[in-house]
Amino acid sequence: MPMSPLPAAILSHMIAVSNVPPPPLRSIPNLQKSRHIDYGQLNALCHMREKQHRIPAEDTAESKPLQPDDSHNIAIHVRKARGGRTLYGPKKYEEKVAHFMAVLKKLPIHRTPSEHNIVWKMLKTIPDLTSQLLDEHLKILSKNVISETWIKGSTVIGNDGFYIILKGLARPQTQIYKNLIEEHDSTTSFIPQSFHSFDFSEEFRNPLLTGVGPMLGQWSTFGTLEVAAHIESETKEYSVVTEEDCEILKIPANNFAKLKAEKTKLENQHKVKLIHKCPYYVEWPTLSIYELVTFTKWKKFPPGHVIVESGNIISFVAYINSGYCKIYRNIIGFSKPQSRKVKKIQKLVYMGRLNEKESFGEISVLLQVPFTCTIVTGKDVEMAIIEDKDLHALDPVTKQLMLQTAKPTFGHLSDEDVKKEYLQKEQKREWKSFKDTTVKNSLYHNGIIPGFGKWDHSYSSIRRHLKDTLVSY
């Protein structure tokens, strides 16, 4: 059967195309770097790139018209041209507060270290916290704070924690305010404050909340960090009623109680180690030392502070934790002033010092015996002290043990030892003065002047009648 003309034409064309040889390969020309830079093109590219970066800012500026009062304010246009925020952009305070509240929505265990740091920094701007809590304690408490949502008309009882209003308004049921920490022996000073909005630093001040009145607004506080008894007569002192939906930050009182217990435990361990290392208490049983620890308090003294004078009874027993104290003994000396009449004077003779992990005052307090020496701090000194009234309240066994092991401070020194020490110091001082005077006179007599010629010495004074005789070499 004959083939139609159309398929025959296609077949012949395909055969002809397959018989066509491929084109010869051409080599790619080598590109050479130009030795010269076209700065005109470079500037044009930089200008185009700068315009691309400015397009979003310009679009934003066009979408938000300028305020009519500031349309001719050159500062606004300069700030936009430099890529900065306009005067009507989002405020830094509002951004940080919004981020802060978003972080509080998370459970403390789900927060990152940076988020814990944000919470801590915001809490440091609240005066009621910073005035009554140490920074390190506030940092620990900030890791467990939570945010609670209260609807309008709710009664918030704050006797189980300390509360900070983040959003909304509330009205206190009473104007009575108690300190966060109701401790009498705390080292921090407590200043009672009434319910109101507090002044913040410039960075965190909200210009919309400056009024003072019975209503509690943003950043107002109520409640206590002390674990209070759940008695109806006491709950009103810490209670508020929400006037609208509120977001309230809570610092649980139980967390602060745990923090105090841990702090007390660490301090007591440190005091036990300190007392146990003092020479008089090395052989003491640990139980007896713990009885002393319950009455000890930390106290600091500046350099040069007279702790006790000779002839007086000290009012406490001290255990030196850091620094040292100088020990002086009194002695009657003789002085010969310009009138050439010998006079008796009382002088203090340095006899030694008390170092770290040493104690003093036990015998003086228990037996009411005056000190035979004067104790002066040599540098900043921190001590653990037990006051005399607390020491007398100890059980008889502990007091008797202290009397048997302790000794009078530098009580081994007799009057003869003090006189001998005083004479040795005076002889050294007189000999040094005589030696220096003799050497100076000998050098000046032979015309040798310290500091001139080949002679190099630390003496700086030159007699006037010898300056004119100097010969320069």
C-alpha positions as CSV (number, residue, x, y, z in Angstrom):
1,M,0.0,0.0,0.0
2,P,1.5,3.3,-1.0
3,M,2.4,5.9,1.8
4,S,0.6,9.2,1.9
5,P,2.7,12.2,0.8
6,L,2.5,14.0,4.2
7,P,4.1,11.4,6.5
8,A,6.7,10.8,3.8
9,A,7.7,14.5,3.9
10,I,7.9,14.5,7.7
11,L,10.1,11.4,7.7
12,S,12.4,12.8,5.1
13,H,12.7,16.1,7.1
14,M,13.6,14.2,10.3
15,I,16.3,12.2,8.5
16,A,17.8,15.4,7.0
17,V,17.9,17.2,10.5
18,S,19.6,14.2,12.1
19,N,22.3,14.2,9.4
20,V,23.2,17.9,10.2
21,P,26.5,18.0,12.2
22,P,26.5,20.0,15.5
23,P,27.9,23.5,15.5
24,P,31.5,23.9,16.5
25,L,32.3,24.6,20.2
26,R,33.2,28.2,21.0
27,S,35.5,29.1,23.8
28,I,34.2,31.4,26.5
29,P,36.2,34.7,26.5
30,N,38.3,35.3,29.6
31,L,37.0,38.1,31.8
32,Q,39.7,40.4,33.1
33,K,39.4,42.7,36.1
34,S,39.6,46.3,35.3
35,R,42.5,48.1,36.9
36,H,40.5,51.3,37.2
37,I,37.4,51.9,39.3
38,D,34.6,53.9,37.8
39,Y,33.7,56.0,40.8
40,G,30.8,57.6,39.0
41,Q,29.0,54.2,38.6
42,L,29.9,53.3,42.2
43,N,28.3,56.4,43.5
44,A,25.2,55.8,41.4
45,L,24.9,52.3,42.8
46,C,25.2,53.5,46.4
47,H,22.6,56.2,45.8
48,M,20.2,53.6,44.4
49,R,20.7,51.3,47.4
50,E,20.1,54.2,49.8
51,K,16.9,55.0,48.1
52,Q,15.7,51.4,48.3
53,H,16.3,51.4,52.1
54,R,14.3,54.7,52.4
55,I,11.3,53.5,50.5
56,P,9.5,51.8,53.5
57,A,10.1,54.8,55.7
58,E,8.8,57.2,53.1
59,D,5.7,55.0,52.5
60,T,5.0,55.0,56.2
61,A,5.4,58.7,56.4
62,E,3.1,59.2,53.5
63,S,0.4,57.0,55.0
64,K,0.5,59.0,58.2
65,P,0.1,62.7,57.6
66,L,2.0,65.2,59.7
67,Q,0.5,66.9,62.6
68,P,-0.6,70.4,61.6
69,D,1.3,72.1,64.4
70,D,4.6,70.5,63.4
71,S,4.3,70.6,59.6
72,H,7.1,73.2,59.5
73,N,9.2,71.6,62.2
74,I,12.6,71.0,60.6
75,A,13.6,68.5,63.4
76,I,10.9,66.1,62.3
77,H,12.1,66.1,58.6
78,V,15.8,65.7,59.7
79,R,14.9,62.8,61.9
80,K,13.0,61.0,59.1
81,A,15.8,61.7,56.6
82,R,18.3,60.0,59.0
83,G,16.1,57.0,59.4
84,G,15.1,57.6,63.0
85,R,11.8,57.4,64.8
86,T,9.4,60.3,64.4
87,L,8.0,62.1,67.3
88,Y,4.7,60.3,66.8
89,G,6.1,56.8,66.7
90,P,5.5,54.2,69.4
91,K,6.9,55.1,72.8
92,K,9.6,53.1,74.5
93,Y,7.7,52.9,77.8
94,E,4.5,51.4,76.2
95,E,6.6,48.8,74.3
96,K,8.4,47.7,77.4
97,V,5.2,47.5,79.5
98,A,3.5,45.5,76.7
99,H,6.4,43.1,76.5
100,F,6.6,42.8,80.3
101,M,2.9,41.9,80.5
102,A,3.3,39.3,77.7
103,V,6.1,37.7,79.6
104,L,4.0,37.5,82.8
105,K,1.4,35.5,80.9
106,K,3.9,32.6,80.7
107,L,4.4,30.3,83.6
108,P,7.7,31.0,85.4
109,I,9.1,27.6,84.3
110,H,8.6,28.4,80.6
111,R,10.3,31.8,80.7
112,T,13.8,32.2,79.2
113,P,16.7,33.8,81.2
114,S,16.3,37.0,79.2
115,E,12.6,37.2,80.0
116,H,13.4,36.7,83.7
117,N,15.8,39.6,83.4
118,I,13.1,41.8,81.9
119,V,10.7,41.0,84.8
120,W,13.5,41.8,87.4
121,K,14.4,45.1,85.8
122,M,10.7,46.2,85.7
123,L,10.3,45.3,89.4
124,K,13.3,47.4,90.2
125,T,11.4,50.5,89.1
126,I,8.8,50.1,91.9
127,P,9.7,52.1,95.0
128,D,7.8,49.9,97.5
129,L,9.9,46.9,96.5
130,T,13.3,48.6,96.1
131,S,13.1,50.5,99.4
132,Q,12.4,47.3,101.5
133,L,14.1,44.5,99.6
134,L,17.7,43.9,98.6
135,D,18.4,43.8,94.9
136,E,19.6,40.1,95.1
137,H,16.4,39.1,96.9
138,L,14.2,41.0,94.5
139,K,16.0,39.1,91.6
140,I,15.2,35.8,93.2
141,L,11.5,36.7,93.8
142,S,11.1,38.0,90.3
143,K,11.6,34.5,88.9
144,N,8.3,33.3,90.4
145,V,6.0,36.2,90.0
146,I,2.7,35.6,88.2
147,S,0.0,37.7,86.6
148,E,-3.7,37.3,87.6
149,T,-6.8,38.6,85.8
150,W,-9.6,39.9,88.0
151,I,-13.0,40.9,86.6
152,K,-14.9,44.1,87.6
153,G,-16.3,43.9,91.1
154,S,-13.9,41.3,92.5
155,T,-12.5,41.5,96.0
156,V,-8.8,40.9,96.0
157,I,-7.4,39.9,99.5
158,G,-3.7,40.7,99.7
159,N,-2.8,39.0,102.9
160,D,-1.1,36.1,101.0
161,G,1.3,38.1,98.9
162,F,2.3,41.5,97.5
163,Y,0.2,42.8,94.6
164,I,1.0,45.4,91.9
165,I,-1.8,46.6,89.6
166,L,-0.6,46.5,85.9
167,K,-3.9,47.4,84.3
168,G,-7.2,48.7,85.5
169,L,-8.5,50.5,88.6
170,A,-9.3,49.3,92.1
171,R,-10.5,50.8,95.4
172,P,-8.9,49.9,98.7
173,Q,-11.3,48.9,101.5
174,T,-9.1,50.7,104.1
175,Q,-6.4,53.4,104.1
176,I,-4.2,51.4,106.6
177,Y,-0.9,50.4,105.0
178,K,1.6,48.0,106.4
179,N,5.2,47.5,105.5
180,L,6.1,44.6,103.2
181,I,8.3,43.1,105.8
182,E,7.3,43.3,109.5
183,E,10.7,42.6,111.0
184,H,12.2,44.6,113.8
185,D,15.8,43.4,113.4
186,S,16.1,43.9,109.7
187,T,19.0,46.1,108.5
188,T,16.8,47.9,105.9
189,S,14.7,50.9,106.8
190,F,11.0,50.8,106.2
191,I,9.1,53.9,105.2
192,P,5.3,53.5,105.3
193,Q,3.6,54.8,102.1
194,S,-0.1,55.4,101.4
195,F,-2.0,54.1,98.4
196,H,-1.1,56.1,95.3
197,S,0.7,56.0,92.0
198,F,4.4,56.3,92.5
199,D,7.0,58.4,90.6
200,F,9.2,56.3,88.2
201,S,12.4,57.0,86.4
202,E,12.2,58.9,83.1
203,E,12.4,55.7,81.1
204,F,9.3,54.1,82.8
205,R,7.2,57.1,83.7
206,N,3.6,57.0,82.4
207,P,2.4,60.5,81.8
208,L,-1.3,59.4,81.9
209,L,-1.2,58.2,85.5
210,T,-0.1,61.0,87.8
211,G,-3.1,61.7,89.9
212,V,-3.2,60.9,93.6
213,G,-6.4,59.8,95.2
214,P,-8.3,57.0,96.9
215,M,-8.4,55.0,93.6
216,L,-5.5,52.6,92.8
217,G,-4.3,52.8,89.2
218,Q,-1.4,51.3,87.3
219,W,1.7,50.5,89.4
220,S,-0.1,51.0,92.7
221,T,0.6,48.3,95.3
222,F,-1.1,46.6,98.2
223,G,-0.7,43.5,100.3
224,T,2.2,42.1,102.3
225,L,5.1,39.7,102.0
226,E,4.7,38.4,105.5
227,V,2.6,35.3,105.9
228,A,-0.4,36.8,107.7
229,A,-3.1,34.9,109.6
230,H,-6.3,34.4,107.6
231,I,-8.4,36.4,110.1
232,E,-11.3,38.5,108.8
233,S,-10.3,41.5,110.9
234,E,-6.9,41.5,109.2
235,T,-7.9,40.8,105.6
236,K,-9.5,44.2,105.1
237,E,-6.2,45.9,105.7
238,Y,-4.8,44.3,102.5
239,S,-8.0,44.1,100.4
240,V,-9.2,46.0,97.3
241,V,-12.3,45.9,95.1
242,T,-11.7,46.1,91.4
243,E,-13.6,49.0,89.6
244,E,-12.9,47.4,86.2
245,D,-11.2,44.4,84.7
246,C,-7.7,44.3,86.1
247,E,-4.3,42.6,85.5
248,I,-2.5,42.3,88.8
249,L,1.0,41.0,89.4
250,K,1.4,38.9,92.5
251,I,4.5,38.1,94.5
252,P,3.5,35.1,96.8
253,A,4.3,35.6,100.5
254,N,5.3,31.9,100.7
255,N,8.1,32.5,98.2
256,F,9.5,35.3,100.4
257,A,9.2,33.1,103.5
258,K,11.3,30.4,101.7
259,L,13.8,33.0,100.7
260,K,14.1,34.2,104.3
261,A,14.5,30.7,105.6
262,E,17.2,29.9,103.1
263,K,19.0,33.1,103.8
264,T,18.9,32.4,107.6
265,K,20.2,28.9,107.1
266,L,23.2,30.1,105.0
267,E,24.0,32.8,107.5
268,N,23.9,30.4,110.4
269,Q,26.2,28.0,108.6
270,H,28.6,30.8,108.0
271,K,28.5,31.9,111.7
272,V,29.0,28.4,112.9
273,K,32.2,28.1,110.7
274,L,33.4,31.5,111.9
275,I,33.0,30.7,115.6
276,H,34.4,27.1,115.3
277,K,37.6,28.5,113.8
278,C,38.3,30.9,116.7
279,P,41.0,29.5,118.9
280,Y,38.8,29.4,122.1
281,Y,36.0,27.4,120.3
282,V,37.9,24.7,118.3
283,E,37.0,22.0,120.8
284,W,33.4,23.2,121.4
285,P,30.6,20.8,120.5
286,T,28.5,22.0,117.5
287,L,25.3,22.0,119.6
288,S,26.7,24.7,121.9
289,I,27.9,26.8,119.0
290,Y,24.5,26.7,117.5
291,E,23.1,28.1,120.7
292,L,25.5,31.0,120.4
293,V,24.6,31.5,116.7
294,T,20.9,32.2,117.6
295,F,22.0,35.4,119.3
296,T,24.7,36.6,116.9
297,K,24.3,39.7,114.7
298,W,26.5,41.1,112.0
299,K,28.1,44.5,112.6
300,K,30.6,46.6,110.7
301,F,33.1,49.2,111.9
302,P,35.1,51.7,109.9
303,P,38.9,52.1,110.2
304,G,40.2,53.8,113.3
305,H,37.0,53.1,115.3
306,V,37.7,52.7,119.1
307,I,35.8,49.6,120.0
308,V,36.7,49.6,123.7
309,E,39.1,51.7,125.8
310,S,41.4,50.4,128.5
311,G,39.6,50.4,131.9
312,N,36.1,50.0,130.4
313,I,33.8,47.0,130.2
314,I,32.8,46.0,126.7
315,S,29.1,45.6,125.9
316,F,29.4,42.6,123.5
317,V,31.5,39.5,122.5
318,A,32.9,39.8,119.0
319,Y,34.1,37.3,116.4
320,I,36.1,38.9,113.6
321,N,34.9,37.8,110.2
322,S,37.1,40.2,108.1
323,G,39.7,42.9,108.8
324,Y,41.8,43.2,111.9
325,C,42.0,45.2,115.1
326,K,45.1,46.9,116.7
327,I,45.8,46.4,120.4
328,Y,47.3,49.2,122.5
329,R,48.4,49.3,126.1
330,N,48.6,52.5,128.2
331,I,51.9,53.6,129.8
332,I,53.0,56.6,131.7
333,G,55.9,58.3,129.9
334,F,58.0,61.4,130.3
335,S,58.1,64.4,127.9
336,K,60.6,67.3,127.8
337,P,59.1,70.2,125.9
338,Q,60.9,73.5,125.0
339,S,60.5,74.7,128.6
340,R,62.9,71.9,129.6
341,K,60.5,70.8,132.4
342,V,59.9,67.1,132.4
343,K,56.2,66.2,132.4
344,K,54.3,62.9,132.8
345,I,52.1,61.9,129.8
346,Q,50.0,58.9,129.1
347,K,51.0,57.1,125.8
348,L,49.5,54.2,123.9
349,V,52.0,51.5,123.0
350,Y,51.2,49.2,120.1
351,M,51.4,45.6,121.3
352,G,49.9,43.5,118.5
353,R,46.6,42.9,116.7
354,L,43.6,40.6,116.5
355,N,43.2,39.0,113.1
356,E,40.3,37.2,111.3
357,K,38.8,34.2,113.1
358,E,39.7,35.5,116.5
359,S,37.4,36.6,119.3
360,F,37.5,38.9,122.3
361,G,35.2,40.2,125.1
362,E,34.1,37.0,126.7
363,I,35.8,37.5,130.1
364,S,34.9,41.2,130.3
365,V,31.2,40.6,129.7
366,L,30.6,37.5,131.8
367,L,32.8,38.6,134.8
368,Q,32.3,42.3,134.3
369,V,36.0,42.9,134.3
370,P,37.4,46.1,132.7
371,F,39.6,45.7,129.6
372,T,43.4,46.1,130.2
373,C,44.0,47.3,126.6
374,T,42.5,49.5,124.0
375,I,41.1,47.9,120.8
376,V,41.0,50.0,117.6
377,T,40.0,48.8,114.1
378,G,42.9,48.8,111.7
379,K,40.7,48.7,108.5
380,D,37.0,48.0,107.7
381,V,36.0,45.3,110.1
382,E,33.0,43.0,110.0
383,M,32.2,41.1,113.2
384,A,29.6,38.7,114.5
385,I,28.6,40.0,117.9
386,I,26.6,38.8,120.8
387,E,25.3,41.6,123.1
388,D,25.8,41.3,126.8
389,K,22.1,40.9,127.6
390,D,21.9,37.9,125.2
391,L,25.1,36.4,126.6
392,H,23.7,36.5,130.1
393,A,20.5,34.8,128.9
394,L,22.5,31.7,127.9
395,D,22.2,28.5,129.9
396,P,24.7,28.1,132.8
397,V,26.5,25.2,131.1
398,T,27.3,27.3,128.0
399,K,28.4,30.2,130.1
400,Q,30.7,28.0,132.2
401,L,32.2,26.5,129.1
402,M,33.0,29.9,127.7
403,L,34.7,31.0,131.0
404,Q,36.8,27.8,131.0
405,T,38.0,28.2,127.4
406,A,38.3,31.9,126.8
407,K,41.1,34.2,128.2
408,P,41.5,37.9,128.7
409,T,42.5,39.7,125.5
410,F,46.3,40.0,125.6
411,G,46.1,39.3,129.3
412,H,49.5,37.5,129.2
413,L,51.2,40.9,128.9
414,S,52.5,42.4,132.2
415,D,53.4,46.0,132.9
416,E,57.1,45.1,132.5
417,D,56.4,43.7,129.0
418,V,54.7,46.9,128.1
419,K,57.6,49.1,129.5
420,K,60.1,46.9,127.7
421,E,58.3,47.3,124.4
422,Y,58.0,51.0,124.9
423,L,61.7,51.5,125.7
424,Q,62.7,49.4,122.6
425,K,60.5,51.5,120.3
426,E,61.8,54.8,121.8
427,Q,65.4,53.6,121.5
428,K,64.8,52.7,117.8
429,R,63.3,56.0,117.1
430,E,66.1,58.0,118.8
431,W,68.8,55.9,117.1
432,K,67.2,56.5,113.7
433,S,67.0,60.2,114.3
434,F,70.6,60.4,115.5
435,K,71.9,58.3,112.6
436,D,70.1,60.5,110.0
437,T,71.4,63.7,111.6
438,T,74.9,62.4,111.8
439,V,75.0,61.3,108.2
440,K,73.6,64.6,106.9
441,N,76.1,66.7,108.9
442,S,79.0,64.6,107.7
443,L,78.1,64.9,104.1
444,Y,77.4,68.6,104.3
445,H,80.7,69.2,106.1
446,N,82.8,67.7,103.2
447,G,80.9,69.7,100.6
448,I,79.0,66.6,99.3
449,I,75.5,67.6,98.4
450,P,72.9,64.9,97.8
451,G,71.3,65.2,94.3
452,F,74.2,67.0,92.7
453,G,77.2,65.7,90.7
454,K,77.7,62.0,91.0
455,W,75.9,61.8,94.3
456,D,72.4,60.5,94.0
457,H,70.3,60.5,97.2
458,S,66.7,61.1,98.3
459,Y,67.6,64.1,100.4
460,S,66.0,67.2,98.8
461,S,67.0,70.0,101.3
462,I,70.2,71.9,100.6
463,R,71.7,74.6,102.8
464,R,71.6,78.0,101.4
465,H,75.3,78.9,102.1
466,L,76.4,75.7,100.2
467,K,74.4,76.4,97.0
468,D,76.7,79.2,96.0
469,T,79.8,77.1,96.3
470,L,78.6,74.4,93.9
471,V,80.8,73.9,90.8
472,S,79.2,72.4,87.7
473,Y,81.2,69.7,85.9
